[in-house]
Amino acid sequence: MYKHILLATHLSDDTNFLTKKVKAMHEYAGAKLSIIHVVEPLPGYSYAYLGIEDIEGQLIQESKVALNKMAEKLGIKDKDRWVEVGPTKSKILDVAEEIGADLIICGSHGRHGLSLLLGSTANAILHGAKCDVLVVRLPEGR
């Protein structure tokens, strides 16, 4: 069975739905649980248009607050919480490898363009991961 599960979350309105599924898998497997959220870097021109110097810093701070709330619901220790900045797929896969995760859990609406079946991030994780990946179908209409 799994020993270390990494939950990759985009911190949307679906967190309660995903949290219930992750909690059940965590209890079933008896595995260690870590959590990650990735903030995509803003293109340089965004700063000029918006006139705010530290937009990214604000996004990171808001992400940490939301991630900590979710992590507390799941009983995840501070040292097992990750907020990264960069390309989502790369950061998730890098952290999964670094911590020795043997299962990555992520959610997907599966409504986006060419990756209609899974969703682009879930699809990228699935094809790039060196461990198992569980994609949870998120409820429609959110």
C-alpha positions in Angstrom: 0.0 0.0 0.0 1.0 3.6 -0.2 3.5 5.1 2.3 3.5 8.8 1.3 0.6 10.6 -0.4 1.1 14.1 -2.0 -2.1 16.1 -2.4 -1.7 18.6 -5.2 -4.4 21.2 -4.9 -5.4 24.3 -6.8 -7.3 25.7 -3.7 -10.6 26.2 -5.4 -14.2 26.0 -4.2 -13.9 22.2 -4.5 -11.5 21.7 -1.6 -14.2 20.3 0.7 -15.1 17.6 -1.9 -11.4 16.8 -2.5 -10.5 16.9 1.2 -13.1 14.1 2.0 -11.7 11.9 -0.7 -8.1 12.4 0.4 -8.9 11.9 4.0 -10.6 8.5 3.2 -7.6 7.4 1.1 -5.1 8.6 3.8 -6.9 6.6 6.5 -7.3 3.6 4.3 -3.6 3.5 3.3 -2.3 4.6 6.7 0.2 6.8 4.8 2.0 10.0 5.5 0.2 12.9 3.9 1.8 16.1 2.4 0.1 18.9 0.5 1.3 21.2 -2.3 -0.1 24.2 -4.2 1.7 25.9 -7.0 1.4 29.6 -7.8 2.1 30.2 -11.5 4.5 33.1 -12.0 2.9 36.2 -13.6 4.4 37.4 -16.9 6.6 40.5 -16.5 4.1 42.7 -18.4 1.4 42.0 -15.8 3.2 44.2 -13.3 3.2 47.2 -15.6 -0.5 47.0 -16.4 -1.6 46.4 -12.8 0.7 48.8 -11.2 1.2 46.7 -8.1 4.8 45.8 -7.2 4.3 42.6 -5.3 1.3 40.8 -6.8 3.1 37.5 -6.8 4.0 38.0 -3.1 0.3 38.6 -2.3 -0.8 35.5 -4.2 1.8 33.4 -2.4 0.6 34.7 1.0 -3.0 34.1 0.2 -2.2 30.6 -1.0 -0.3 29.8 2.2 -3.3 30.9 4.3 -5.7 28.8 2.2 -3.3 25.8 2.1 -2.8 25.9 5.9 -6.6 25.8 6.4 -6.9 22.8 4.2 -3.9 21.1 5.7 -5.2 21.6 9.2 -8.5 19.9 8.3 -6.4 16.9 7.1 -4.0 17.0 10.0 -0.9 17.7 7.9 2.1 19.0 9.8 3.7 22.3 8.9 6.9 20.6 7.5 4.7 18.7 5.0 3.1 21.8 3.5 4.4 23.2 0.2 3.6 26.5 -1.6 5.8 26.7 -4.6 6.2 29.3 -7.4 6.8 28.1 -11.0 5.4 25.8 -13.6 2.7 23.7 -11.9 3.6 20.3 -13.4 7.3 20.6 -12.8 7.0 21.8 -9.2 4.5 19.1 -8.2 6.7 16.4 -9.8 9.9 17.8 -8.2 8.4 17.9 -4.7 6.8 14.4 -5.2 10.3 13.0 -6.0 12.0 15.0 -3.3 9.7 13.8 -0.5 9.5 10.2 -1.9 5.7 10.3 -2.5 4.4 7.1 -4.0 1.0 8.5 -4.8 -0.1 12.0 -6.1 -3.7 12.9 -5.7 -5.1 15.8 -7.7 -8.5 17.0 -8.8 -9.8 17.6 -12.3 -12.9 19.2 -13.8 -11.8 17.8 -17.2 -13.4 20.7 -19.2 -10.3 22.4 -20.7 -9.6 22.4 -24.4 -7.5 19.5 -25.7 -7.2 17.9 -22.3 -10.9 17.6 -22.1 -10.9 14.1 -20.5 -8.6 15.0 -17.6 -7.7 18.6 -17.4 -4.3 19.9 -18.5 -2.6 19.9 -15.1 -3.9 16.5 -14.1 -2.9 15.1 -17.6 0.6 16.6 -17.3 1.1 15.1 -13.8 -0.2 11.7 -14.9 2.2 11.5 -17.8 5.2 12.9 -16.0 5.0 11.2 -12.6 7.3 8.4 -11.5 4.7 7.2 -9.0 1.0 6.4 -9.1 -1.5 9.3 -9.7 -5.1 9.4 -8.5 -7.2 12.0 -10.3 -10.4 12.8 -8.5 -13.3 13.9 -10.7 -14.5 17.2 -9.2 -18.2 18.0 -9.3 -19.5 19.9 -12.3 -21.1 23.3 -12.1 -18.5 25.0 -9.9 
